[in-house]
Amino acid sequence: MSAATDAATDAAPVAAPTNPVGQSVRDSLVVAKRNLIRMGRIPEMLIFGLLQPIMFVVLFTYVFGGSIQVGGSTSPQAYREFLMAGIFAQTVTFATAGAGAGIADDMHKGLIDRFRSLPMARGAVLTGRTLADLVQTALTLLVLAIVALLVGWRTHENLGKVLAGFGLLLLLGYAFSWIGALIGLSVRTPEAATSGGLIWLFPLTFISNAFVDANQMPAFLRHIAEWNPFSATVQACRELFGNFPPGFRTPEAWPMQHPVWASLIWAVVIIAVFRTLAVRKYRSATA
């Protein structure tokens, strides 16, 4: 009997060790698919997410265009092209509030506790959520770019640079979605996550070069705007889109002189810091 048992044991297949990286990727994609299906079943989320940036485009283009000076010119066309990089960047960062609210909603319903009880990679739930938000942000940017073209926005660089500009915008949105994830795990209700996700975004986006020339700001605000990670991406997109107005003077601060590198560095730092904090919070958070 012992020999037979030993033989059966020897003949039993031995499970191959699981590749942790492969498992993390698979789990993240499964969670991302789940969130995309959920978003598809609630089209109001995408519709309302589009209305705000479209209103910003129309209001700033037709209300403020011609009254705000950029590069020594008050030309409506010059301001329209100057503006659009800021509107694009604001749109991807404001998606942070939605990401935080979605995770807070999952926490409130107890889904996060269920996910943690499964044999999943510890960061897969958050990574999947942020990837799904990235897809939604890309769709929003596509629609917004079409609206911008309709109101007269144009690019003046080759297709490769234009696509690189949109790539930087998506990278900024992905980085900020990790801030939203941390906020969503740190509050008790989706409403609190929405408020907490927006309250700090307003000073971040308005004390920047998104809507006005930072050279016209008071000195202390100008320095904040020039080293703002949001401003770096806006400046990089204007460079890649060819949207600097005639006579525009580039600030001397390093992020404004090297905006593409600055935006990449900022995005990597934000992802590294806030992903680590969010995953750590995920392991200890309770509904």
N, C-alpha and C positions, 0 to 999 in steps of 0.2 A: 504493500500500500504506500509505503514511504517512497519507494522508487517511482511508482506511478505518479505520485503527487509531484515529485521533483521533475519528472519528465514533462508533466502538464505545465508546470511553472515555467520550465525552460522553453516550452513551445509557445507560451502566451506572448502575444505581441507587446512590445515595449513602446509606450507612447513617446514620440519624439519630443524633445524639449521645445517649449513654445518660444518663438522669437519675440522678445518684448517689444521691439520696434515695430515689427509687422503686426502684432496684436494691437498696439496702440493706434496704428494707421487704420486697421480694419474697424476697430471700435469707434474711432472718431468719424469715419465715413458713414457708419450705420446711424450714429446719432445725428450727423448732419442731414442724412436722408430723412430721418424722422422729423426734424425741424422744418425741412423744406416742404414736406408733405403737409405739415400742420399749417405753414404759411400759405400754401396753395388753397387750403380749405377756408382761409380767412382773408379773402381778397381786400377787405377794407383796410388791413394793415398796410398793404402796398399802396393803395389809393391815397390814404391819408398821409403816408410817408412821402408821396410825390407832391401833394398840394402845397405844403409849406415851401419847399425850394422853388417851385414854379412861381408862387406869389412873390418870393424874394426877387426872382429874376425880373418879373414884370414891374414891381414897385421900384426897385433900384434903377432899372433901365429907364423907365419913363417918368418917374417922379424926381430922382436925383440926377439923372443924366443931364449934362449941360450946366449943372450948378456946382459940381464938385471938380476942383482943379487937380489934374494929375499931369506931372511933367510939364507944367507951365501952360497947359491947354485945358479948356473947358468943353472941348468937342464931345458931343454925346457918343459918337462912334468910338473915340479914344477911351472914354470911361467905360463903355460897354465891354470892350475887349479887356480892359484892365480889371473889371469887376468879376468876370466869369470864373477865373481861377479861384477867387475867394468864395464865390457861391458854391462851386464844386466841392471845395475843401470843407466849407461849413456843413454841407449836406452829409458828407461821409462821417464827420465827427458827431453830428447830432444823432446819427444812428446808434451812438453809444447808449442813449437813454432807452431805446427799444431793446437792446441786448440785455441791459440790466433788468428791465421790467420782465422780460421773458424768463430769465433765470430766477428772479424773485417769485414769479408766478409758479414755476416748477417747484420751488422750495415750499411755497404756501400750500400746494396741493400734495406734498409728500413725495413727488416723483424723484427728487434728488436722493432721498433716503432709499428708495427702491433701487435706483441706479447703483448706489454705493454697496448695496447688498449683493450685487451681481459680480461675477468674476471678470471685471473690466479693468482696463488700464485706468489709473487714477485720474489722469487728465483728459480722458477721452470725451467725457460729457461736456466739459467746457470747450475743448477744441472743436468738437462737432458743432456746438452752438455758434461759436465764432465763425466757423467756416460757412454755415448756413446764412449768417448775417452778412458775410462777405458777398455771397451770391446775390442776396437781396440788394445790397448796396450797389453792386455792378449793374443790376437792372435799373435801379433808380438813376444812376449816372448816365446810362444810355438814353433814357427818356429825357433827362434834363439837358443833355447835350443836343438832342433834337430840338427842344424848345429854344435853347440858346441860339442855334443856327437860324431858327425862324424869326427871332427878334434882331438878327443882324450880327451875331458873334462870328468871327472868322479866325482861323489859325493861319500862320505865315511861315510854318516850318514843314519839313517832310513828315510823311506818315509815321515813320519810326519814332521820331521825337514826340509826336502827338500821342502815340500809344504809350510811350515811356512816361509821359506826364500823367495819363490816366492810371498807369500802373502805380506811380507814386501815390496818387490819391487813394487807390484801393489799399495800398500798404499802410497809409496813415489811418484809414478807417478800420483796418484789421487790428492795428496796434491799439487804437482807442477802444475797440470792442472788449479788450482784456480789462481795461479800466472799468467798463460797464459791467463785466462779469464779476469783478471784485465788489462793486457797489451792490449788485443784485444779491450776492451772497451775504452781504453785511447788514441788510435791512430786513424788515419783517413783512412788508407788503409790496406788491407791484407799484402802487401809487407812490410810496416812498422812494422806490428805485427810480421812477420816472422823474420825480422832483430832484432827487440827488444826482441824477445823471445829467440834468440840464443846468442846474444852478451855477456850476463852475464853468460850463461851456460858454456862457454869454460873455464873461470878461475875457476868457481865453480867445474867443473869435473876434471880439470887437476891439480889444487892445492888441491889434495886429495890423498887418498891411493888407488885409482882405478887402476892405471897402474904401480906405483912404490911403494916401501916400504917407508913409510913416515919417518922412522927412518934415512934414508939417506939424507933427506932434510936439508937445513940450518935451524937453530933454529926458526927463525921468521916464515918461511913457514911451518915448522913442526907443530907449535902450531895452525896455521890457519887450516891446514889439519886435525888435530886431533879433532877440534871442529866444523868442517864442517858437516852439517846435511847429506850431500851426503856420506861422509866418514863413518858415523855411520851405514848407511844401508849397505854399501859395507862390512864393518867389520862384521856386523851381519850375512850377507849372507855367508861369508867365514866360520864363526863359524857354522852355521846351515848346510852348505854343506860339512863341513869337509875338506875345501880347504886350510888350512894353510900349507905352506911348512915346511919340517923338519928344525928345528933350528930357526924358526921365533920368534922374540921377540915382544910381544904385548906392545905397548906404555902404559905409566902409566896414561895418561889422562883418566878422568872418562868415556867419551863416548866410548873410545876404550876398557876399561875394562868391561863395561856393554853395549855393542852395541845394543842389542835387545831393552832394555828399552830406550836407547838414541834415537834410530830410531823411536820408537813409540811416544815418547814425542815430538820430532821434527815434526813428521807428524801431530800430533794433533794441535800443536801450529800454524803451517803453514796453516792448513785448517781453524782453527778458525779465524785467523787474515785476511787472504786473501779472504776467503768467505765473511766475513763481509764487507771488502772494495769493493769487486767486486759487491755485491748486492747493496750497496749504490751507486756505480758508475752507475750501470744499471738503477737505478731509475732516474738519472739525465742526462744520456748520450743522445746525439742527433746524428742522422746520418750526 
